[in-house]
């Protein structure tokens, strides 16, 4: 019990004093996850809107595949990216393996289906309300998508935040393609695994506090943006 209490105390001290290693790891985590979220949003949001607006024979199948990809095993994604960017792989010449860029690519693959699926559900409901109006105005498909994306921006921001929350807590794929290299590719989740294995529980707990804090901030952002607290309801 004393060791646990001491570990918690040391962890709190590291957070309060802004330990340089802790700050560096947190900054890299935010840079990688935010970068992945921006790229995935640029892909997933228009894709979700396009699936909501367009009708084609294989549409239900595509939507089913998209929903299934929300459960992609991160280690499998990491393995695929590793094979692609390894020296013997087709993209090995780029030299991106064990770099933050490879970590961003892995996270984009993981969270794009999540963002696209949530966006599709939000835009589909909005399309049901706007369908007759946009058809009567003879809006093109591109104009319909732009209108729906703009009017549904609050719900779509929720989709992006959900993707960020998934990305910031990722460890499997990041460990494989990043290598958990000190001062290069070490992020919060991989650092927690490493420090725990070394028995450095104070640093592991401090990293855990930061990760939990970021998760709480994301959830608060979700509540604020979606206004779920409106009408005294949460």
N, C-alpha and C positions, 0 to 999 in steps of 0.2 A: 504493500500500500504506500510506503514511504517513497519507493522508487517511482511509482505512478504519479504521486503528488509532486515529486521533484521534477519529473519529466514535463508535467503540465506547467509548472512554474517556469522552467527554462524555455519552454515553447512560447509562453506568453512574453517572456523577456525578449526573445528573438523577434517576435512580431512587433512589439512596441518600439524596440530600438532600431527597427528596419535593417536587420542583418543584410549585408551586401549580397551574400549568396542567395538569400531568400528573395530579395528584390530582383536579382538578375533572373532567377528561375521563373518568378511570377511574371516579369515583363515578357520573357520569351513565350510563356504559355499564352498570354493575352495576344501577343503579336501573331502567333501561329493560328490560334482559334478564331480570332477576329478576321484574319485574312481568309481563312477557310470559309467562314460564315458569309463574308462579302461575295466571294466567288460562287459559293453554292447558292446564294440568294439570287445572283444574276442569272443562274441557270434554272433553278427550281421554281422561282416565282412565275416567270413567263411560261414555263412548261406547264405548271399547274393551271394557269389561266387558259392556255391554249387547249388543254384537255377538257376544260369546262365548257368552252365555247364551241369547239368543233365536234362534229359527228362523223364518224367513219367506221367501217365494218369491224375493225379489230380494237375499237376504243375500249370496250369493257375488259378485254384481255390485257391491253397496255396498262390500264388503271390497276388491274389485279397484280400485274408484275411490279408496278411501282409501289403498291402497298406492301408486297412481299419483300421488296428490297429495303424496306424500313428496318427489317430485322437482320440485315447483313452481319455476319460474324466479323468483328473487327480484325481478328487475327488472320482470317482468310483474305480480307482486303489488304492487310499489311504484307502478306505473302505474295499476293499478285503484284503489288507495287514494287516489292523487293525484286521479284523476278524480272520485271520490266526494266528496272533501272540498275540492275547489277551489271558488272563488267561484261558478262557474257550475254546479257539481255539485249533486246532490240533497241532500247533507249539508253544503254549503258554509256554511250559516247557523250551524253550530256553531263555525266558526273554529278548527278543530283542525289545519289544514295547517301544516307547519313547526313543530310542537310535539312534545315527547316523547310525548304521548298518541298522536299519529298514528304515531309510530315503534313504540310498543307494539302498536298495532292491526296494523300490517304484520307484525311479528314473530309475533304470535299466529296470524295466518293461515298463516304459513310453518311454524311448529313444531307446531301442533295435530295435523295428520295424522301427523307423526312420533311424537308421544307416544301418540296413539290406536292406531296400528298396532303399536307395541311393546307397549303395554298389552294389546291384543287377543291377541297371540301368547302373552303370559305368562298371562293369565287363561284362555285356551282350554285350555292344559295343566293348569292348576289345576282347571278345571271338569270335566275328564275324571276327576280323582281324587275330586272332591266330589259329582259328579252324583247317584249313588245315595243318598248320605247326605242331601243336601238335599231330594231328591224324597221320600224316606221320611219326613222330618220335616215334609213339606207346607209348606215355606218358600215364601213369595211371591217373585215375580221381584225385587222391591225388596230383600227380605231376602237372596236369593241374591247379588245384586250387592254388597250391603254386606259380606257374609261374604267373598266372593272378593277384594274390594278390601282388606279388612283383612288377610287371611291372605297376600295377595300383595303387601303393602306394600313389601317389600324390592325386588322386581323392578320395581314401579311407580315407586319412587324412582329406579331406574336409567333408566326411560323419561323421567322429568322431567329428570334430569341430562343425558341425551342431547339433549333439547330445548334446555336451557340452553346446551350446548356449540354447538349450531347457531345459536342466537340471538346469542351474544356475538361470533361471527365474521362476522355478516351485514354487508354493506356496500351492495349494490345497492339494495335497497328503502329502506334507511335514508337513503341519499344523496338519493333522489328525494323522499320524504315529509318528511324532516327538514331538508334544505337545507344541512346542515353549517354551521349558524350558530354563530359563536363565542359562548361562554358561554350557549348556549341549547340547541342540538341537536347539538353536536359530540361524537362518541363515538370510541372507540379506532380502529375500522376506518376511518372517514371521515377522522379526523385523520391517520392514517398516510398515506393517499392524498394528502391536502393537503400535508403536510410534505415528502413525497417529491417532489411536483411543484414545490415551492418550493426544493428543494435543501437543506432543513434536515434532513440525515440523522441528526444527533445526536438530535433530538427524535423523528424517525420511528423510529429504532432503540429509543429508550427506550420509546415506546408499544408497539413490537413485543415488547420484553422482557416488558412487563406482560401483553400479550395471550397470549403463549406461557405465561407463568406461570399465568394463569387457566385456560388449556386443560389444563395439566398437573394443576392442582388438581382440575379436573373429572374427568379420567381416573383420578386417584388415588381420588377419591370413588366412581367407578364400581366400581373394583376392591374397595374396602373394603366397600361396601354389598352387592355381589353375592357377596363372599367368594370370588372366583376364585382367591385364593391358598391356599385351604384344601387340605390334603393335599400341600403343597409343589409345587403346580402353578399356573402363571400362564397 
